[in-house]
Amino acid sequence: MVPVAYTVLFSFNDAGKTNLVWRGFTLDAWRNPCGAPQVCEAFANSLQVGVIATLVATALGTLIAIALVRFQFRGRPLVNLLIFLPMSTPEVVIGAALLSQFLSLRVPLGMTTVIIAHTMFCISFVVVTVKARVASLDPALEEAAGDLYATPWQAFWRVTFPLLLPGIAAAALLAFSLSFDDFIITNFNSGSFETFPKFVYVSATRGIPPQANVISSFMFVLALVLVVVVQVVGAARGRRRRS
Protein backbone atom coordinates (compact mmCIF):
# COMPACT_ATOMS: atom_id res chain seq x y z
CA MET A 1 0.00 0.00 0.00
CA VAL A 2 3.03 2.34 0.25
CA PRO A 3 3.01 3.24 -3.49
CA VAL A 4 -0.72 3.98 -3.27
CA ALA A 5 -0.16 6.21 -0.24
CA TYR A 6 2.68 7.96 -2.12
CA THR A 7 0.39 8.57 -5.11
CA VAL A 8 -2.34 10.07 -2.94
CA LEU A 9 0.13 12.21 -0.96
CA PHE A 10 1.83 13.68 -4.02
CA SER A 11 -1.53 14.59 -5.56
CA PHE A 12 -1.47 17.40 -2.95
CA ASN A 13 2.11 18.43 -3.70
CA ASP A 14 2.83 22.01 -4.72
CA ALA A 15 4.94 20.78 -7.63
CA GLY A 16 6.92 22.97 -9.97
CA LYS A 17 8.42 21.55 -13.14
CA THR A 18 8.88 18.18 -11.47
CA ASN A 19 6.89 16.23 -8.92
CA LEU A 20 9.76 14.28 -7.36
CA VAL A 21 10.28 16.29 -4.17
CA TRP A 22 7.68 17.39 -1.63
CA ARG A 23 7.36 21.20 -1.80
CA GLY A 24 4.27 21.85 0.27
CA PHE A 25 0.57 21.15 0.55
CA THR A 26 -1.89 22.52 -2.01
CA LEU A 27 -5.30 21.68 -3.49
CA ASP A 28 -4.51 23.19 -6.90
CA ALA A 29 -4.27 19.82 -8.67
CA TRP A 30 -7.60 18.68 -7.22
CA ARG A 31 -9.27 21.93 -8.25
CA ASN A 32 -7.93 21.58 -11.81
CA PRO A 33 -7.23 17.88 -12.56
CA CYS A 34 -6.83 18.66 -16.27
CA GLY A 35 -4.14 21.26 -15.63
CA ALA A 36 -1.30 19.07 -16.93
CA PRO A 37 -1.06 18.83 -20.73
CA GLN A 38 -2.77 15.74 -22.22
CA VAL A 39 -3.52 14.09 -18.87
CA CYS A 40 -7.31 14.24 -19.24
CA GLU A 41 -7.10 13.29 -22.92
CA ALA A 42 -5.10 10.18 -22.02
CA PHE A 43 -7.53 9.39 -19.21
CA ALA A 44 -10.52 9.74 -21.55
CA ASN A 45 -8.80 7.48 -24.09
CA SER A 46 -8.30 4.79 -21.44
CA LEU A 47 -11.93 5.04 -20.38
CA GLN A 48 -13.17 4.79 -23.95
CA VAL A 49 -10.95 1.82 -24.78
CA GLY A 50 -11.83 0.13 -21.49
CA VAL A 51 -15.59 0.48 -21.96
CA ILE A 52 -15.62 -0.74 -25.58
CA ALA A 53 -13.23 -3.63 -24.92
CA THR A 54 -15.21 -4.63 -21.82
CA LEU A 55 -18.56 -4.66 -23.65
CA VAL A 56 -17.23 -6.74 -26.55
CA ALA A 57 -15.19 -9.11 -24.37
CA THR A 58 -18.07 -9.61 -21.92
CA ALA A 59 -20.59 -10.36 -24.66
CA LEU A 60 -18.32 -12.80 -26.49
CA GLY A 61 -16.92 -14.33 -23.31
CA THR A 62 -20.40 -14.98 -21.88
CA LEU A 63 -21.53 -16.76 -25.03
CA ILE A 64 -18.35 -18.85 -25.10
CA ALA A 65 -18.74 -19.75 -21.41
CA ILE A 66 -22.34 -20.92 -21.93
CA ALA A 67 -21.32 -22.96 -24.97
CA LEU A 68 -18.44 -24.64 -23.14
CA VAL A 69 -20.59 -25.66 -20.15
CA ARG A 70 -23.95 -26.47 -21.72
CA PHE A 71 -23.08 -27.95 -25.13
CA GLN A 72 -21.00 -30.79 -26.48
CA PHE A 73 -19.27 -30.05 -29.79
CA ARG A 74 -16.23 -31.14 -31.75
CA GLY A 75 -13.04 -29.41 -30.60
CA ARG A 76 -14.41 -28.48 -27.17
CA PRO A 77 -11.23 -29.54 -25.28
CA LEU A 78 -9.13 -27.53 -27.74
CA VAL A 79 -11.28 -24.44 -27.19
CA ASN A 80 -10.85 -24.85 -23.43
CA LEU A 81 -7.09 -24.97 -23.89
CA LEU A 82 -7.04 -21.92 -26.17
CA ILE A 83 -9.11 -19.97 -23.63
CA PHE A 84 -6.55 -20.55 -20.89
CA LEU A 85 -3.47 -19.86 -23.02
CA PRO A 86 -3.68 -16.01 -22.97
CA MET A 87 -3.94 -16.08 -19.17
CA SER A 88 -0.70 -18.05 -18.86
CA THR A 89 1.19 -16.28 -21.64
CA PRO A 90 3.39 -13.27 -20.69
CA GLU A 91 1.89 -9.98 -21.85
CA VAL A 92 5.06 -9.09 -23.73
CA VAL A 93 4.56 -12.19 -25.91
CA ILE A 94 0.89 -11.35 -26.54
CA GLY A 95 1.73 -7.74 -27.32
CA ALA A 96 4.53 -8.66 -29.74
CA ALA A 97 2.41 -11.35 -31.43
CA LEU A 98 -0.51 -8.97 -31.96
CA LEU A 99 1.84 -6.27 -33.26
CA SER A 100 3.34 -8.63 -35.84
CA GLN A 101 -0.17 -9.63 -36.91
CA PHE A 102 -1.28 -6.01 -37.33
CA LEU A 103 1.87 -5.19 -39.28
CA SER A 104 1.43 -8.23 -41.53
CA LEU A 105 -2.16 -7.15 -42.29
CA ARG A 106 -1.01 -3.52 -42.67
CA VAL A 107 -3.48 -2.31 -40.06
CA PRO A 108 -2.60 1.22 -38.85
CA LEU A 109 -1.74 1.28 -35.15
CA GLY A 110 -4.03 3.39 -33.03
CA MET A 111 -7.19 3.23 -30.97
CA THR A 112 -8.73 0.43 -33.04
CA THR A 113 -5.75 -1.90 -32.63
CA VAL A 114 -5.64 -1.18 -28.89
CA ILE A 115 -9.34 -2.07 -28.53
CA ILE A 116 -8.84 -5.31 -30.50
CA ALA A 117 -5.78 -6.23 -28.41
CA HIS A 118 -7.53 -5.52 -25.11
CA THR A 119 -10.62 -7.45 -26.19
CA MET A 120 -8.56 -10.51 -27.16
CA PHE A 121 -6.70 -10.35 -23.84
CA CYS A 122 -9.81 -9.89 -21.66
CA ILE A 123 -12.01 -12.57 -23.24
CA SER A 124 -10.20 -15.37 -21.40
CA PHE A 125 -10.81 -13.79 -18.00
CA VAL A 126 -14.48 -13.24 -18.81
CA VAL A 127 -14.92 -16.84 -19.95
CA VAL A 128 -13.31 -18.27 -16.81
CA THR A 129 -15.38 -16.04 -14.51
CA VAL A 130 -18.74 -16.59 -16.22
CA LYS A 131 -18.03 -20.28 -16.79
CA ALA A 132 -17.86 -20.88 -13.05
CA ARG A 133 -21.24 -19.18 -12.65
CA VAL A 134 -22.84 -21.18 -15.48
CA ALA A 135 -21.54 -24.44 -14.02
CA SER A 136 -23.20 -23.64 -10.67
CA LEU A 137 -26.68 -23.20 -12.21
CA ASP A 138 -29.18 -26.04 -12.05
CA PRO A 139 -30.39 -26.91 -15.58
CA ALA A 140 -33.71 -27.97 -14.00
CA LEU A 141 -34.60 -24.27 -13.67
CA GLU A 142 -34.56 -23.84 -17.44
CA GLU A 143 -36.40 -27.11 -17.89
CA ALA A 144 -39.08 -25.87 -15.49
CA ALA A 145 -39.44 -22.70 -17.58
CA GLY A 146 -39.91 -24.90 -20.64
CA ASP A 147 -42.59 -26.91 -18.84
CA LEU A 148 -44.39 -23.59 -18.27
CA TYR A 149 -44.44 -23.02 -22.05
CA ALA A 150 -41.54 -20.59 -22.18
CA THR A 151 -39.58 -20.58 -25.44
CA PRO A 152 -35.79 -21.16 -25.22
CA TRP A 153 -35.31 -17.40 -25.77
CA GLN A 154 -37.76 -16.50 -22.97
CA ALA A 155 -36.19 -19.06 -20.64
CA PHE A 156 -32.75 -17.55 -21.25
CA TRP A 157 -33.73 -13.92 -20.67
CA ARG A 158 -36.14 -14.52 -17.76
CA VAL A 159 -34.36 -17.34 -15.94
CA THR A 160 -30.79 -17.95 -17.07
CA PHE A 161 -29.60 -14.39 -17.66
CA PRO A 162 -30.77 -12.95 -14.30
CA LEU A 163 -29.00 -15.83 -12.52
CA LEU A 164 -25.84 -15.26 -14.57
CA LEU A 165 -25.89 -11.48 -14.10
CA PRO A 166 -23.73 -11.37 -10.92
CA GLY A 167 -21.04 -13.42 -12.65
CA ILE A 168 -21.27 -11.34 -15.81
CA ALA A 169 -21.00 -8.11 -13.79
CA ALA A 170 -17.93 -9.44 -11.96
CA ALA A 171 -16.35 -10.47 -15.25
CA ALA A 172 -17.06 -7.04 -16.78
CA LEU A 173 -15.45 -5.23 -13.83
CA LEU A 174 -12.40 -7.49 -14.06
CA ALA A 175 -12.13 -6.92 -17.82
CA PHE A 176 -12.38 -3.15 -17.41
CA SER A 177 -9.69 -3.15 -14.72
CA LEU A 178 -7.35 -5.21 -16.89
CA SER A 179 -7.94 -2.96 -19.88
CA PHE A 180 -7.70 0.34 -18.06
CA ASP A 181 -4.35 -0.31 -16.38
CA ASP A 182 -2.67 -2.31 -19.15
CA PHE A 183 0.61 -0.90 -20.38
CA ILE A 184 2.67 -3.66 -22.05
CA ILE A 185 0.16 -4.79 -24.67
CA THR A 186 -0.96 -1.19 -25.23
CA ASN A 187 2.60 0.03 -25.73
CA PHE A 188 3.18 -2.54 -28.48
CA ASN A 189 -0.04 -1.86 -30.39
CA SER A 190 -0.97 1.79 -29.83
CA GLY A 191 1.38 3.70 -32.12
CA SER A 192 0.99 7.40 -31.28
CA PHE A 193 -2.32 6.78 -29.49
CA GLU A 194 -1.82 7.55 -25.81
CA THR A 195 -3.62 5.96 -22.87
CA PHE A 196 -3.34 6.92 -19.21
CA PRO A 197 -0.76 4.20 -18.34
CA LYS A 198 1.40 5.34 -21.29
CA PHE A 199 1.11 8.94 -20.14
CA VAL A 200 2.24 7.98 -16.65
CA TYR A 201 5.17 5.97 -18.01
CA VAL A 202 6.40 8.81 -20.22
CA SER A 203 5.96 11.35 -17.41
CA ALA A 204 7.76 9.25 -14.81
CA THR A 205 11.24 10.43 -15.83
CA ARG A 206 10.47 14.01 -14.84
CA GLY A 207 8.06 13.21 -12.06
CA ILE A 208 4.44 12.30 -12.62
CA PRO A 209 2.37 15.53 -12.55
CA PRO A 210 0.12 15.87 -9.52
CA GLN A 211 -2.93 15.90 -11.82
CA ALA A 212 -2.11 12.31 -12.83
CA ASN A 213 -1.86 11.43 -9.14
CA VAL A 214 -5.29 13.01 -8.64
CA ILE A 215 -6.83 10.81 -11.34
CA SER A 216 -5.07 7.72 -9.98
CA SER A 217 -6.27 8.49 -6.45
CA PHE A 218 -9.82 8.99 -7.71
CA MET A 219 -9.81 5.63 -9.53
CA PHE A 220 -8.42 3.90 -6.43
CA VAL A 221 -11.11 5.39 -4.19
CA LEU A 222 -13.82 4.56 -6.75
CA ALA A 223 -12.69 0.92 -6.90
CA LEU A 224 -12.59 0.77 -3.11
CA VAL A 225 -16.12 2.17 -2.86
CA LEU A 226 -17.41 -0.37 -5.39
CA VAL A 227 -15.88 -3.25 -3.44
CA VAL A 228 -17.38 -2.00 -0.17
CA VAL A 229 -20.82 -1.51 -1.76
CA VAL A 230 -20.77 -5.02 -3.24
CA GLN A 231 -19.77 -6.51 0.12
CA VAL A 232 -22.49 -4.59 1.98
CA VAL A 233 -25.18 -5.53 -0.55
CA GLY A 234 -24.07 -9.17 -0.50
CA ALA A 235 -24.14 -9.27 3.31
CA ALA A 236 -27.62 -7.67 3.36
CA ARG A 237 -28.96 -10.23 0.90
CA GLY A 238 -27.43 -13.03 2.96
CA ARG A 239 -29.18 -11.78 6.10
CA ARG A 240 -32.51 -11.57 4.26
CA ARG A 241 -32.17 -15.15 3.02
CA ARG A 242 -31.39 -16.42 6.52
CA SER A 243 -34.33 -14.55 7.99
C-alpha positions, -999 to +999 in steps of 0.1 A: +000+000+000+030+023+002+030+032-035-007+040-033-002+062-002+027+080-021+004+086-051-023+101-029+001+122-010+018+137-040-015+146-056-015+174-030+021+184-037+028+220-047+049+208-076+069+230-100+084+215-131+089+182-115+069+162-089+098+143-074+103+163-042+077+174-016+074+212-018+043+218+003+006+211+006-019+225-020-053+217-035-045+232-069-043+198-087-076+187-072-093+219-082-079+216-118-072+179-126-068+187-163-041+213-156-013+191-169-011+188-207-028+157-222-035+141-189-073+142-192-071+133-229-051+102-220-075+094-192-105+097-216-088+075-241-083+048-214-119+050-204-132+048-240-109+018-248-118+001-215-156+005-220-156-007-256-132-036-249-152-046-218-186-047-236-172-067-265-152-091-244-181-096-219-206-104-247-183-128-265-169-143-233-204-150-219-215-168-250-184-189-251-187-198-214-223-209-219-213-230-250-184-246-231-206-257-202-240-265-217-231-279-251-210-308-265-193-300-298-162-311-318-130-294-306-144-285-272-112-295-253-091-275-277-113-244-272-109-248-234-071-250-239-070-219-262-091-200-236-066-205-209-035-199-230-037-160-230-039-161-192-007-180-189+012-163-216+034-133-207+019-100-219+051-091-237+046-122-259+009-114-265+017-077-273+045-087-297+024-113-314-005-090-320+018-063-333+033-086-358-002-096-369-013-060-373+019-052-393+014-082-415-022-071-423-010-035-427-035-023-401-026+012-389-017+013-352-040+034-330-072+032-310-087+004-330-058-019-326-056-012-289-093-021-285-088-053-305-058-062-284-075-055-251-106-075-262-086-105-272-067-104-238-098-099-217-120-126-232-102-154-214-108-138-180-145-132-188-149-168-199-133-183-168-154-160-145-187-166-162-180-203-168-179-209-130-212-192-127-228-212-155-215-244-140-232-236-107-267-232-122-292-260-120-304-269-156-337-280-140-346-243-137-346-238-174-364-271-179-391-259-155-394-227-176-399-249-206-426-269-188-444-236-183-444-230-221-415-206-222-396-206-254-358-212-252-353-174-258-378-165-230-362-191-206-328-176-212-337-139-207-361-145-178-344-173-159-308-180-171-296-144-177-308-130-143-290-158-125-258-153-146-259-115-141-237-114-109-210-134-127-213-113-158-210-081-138-179-094-120-164-105-153-171-070-168-155-052-138-124-075-141-121-069-178-124-032-174-097-032-147-074-052-169-079-030-199-077+003-181-044-003-164-027-023-192+006-009-204+027-037-220+002-048-247-010-012-252+026+000-257+032-025-285+000-019-304-010+018-298+014+037-321+010+074-313-023+068-295-018+076-258-036+060-229-033+069-192-008+042-183+014+053-213+011+089-201+022+080-166+052+060-180+064+088-202+060+113-174+078+093-148+112+104-158+105+140-148+081+132-121+044+123-126+024+155-126+001+159-095-029+159-118-021+123-128-019+114-091-053+130-086-068+108-113-051+077-100-063+085-064-098+090-077-098+056-095-084+039-064-111+054-042-138+046-067-127+009-069-126+008-031-161+022-029-174-004-054-159-032-034-174-020-002-208-015-018-208-050-032-198-065+001-225-046+020-252-055-006-241-092-005-241-093+033-276-077+034-290-102+009-274-130+030-292-118+061-325-116+043-322-152+030-314-164+065-343-145+080 
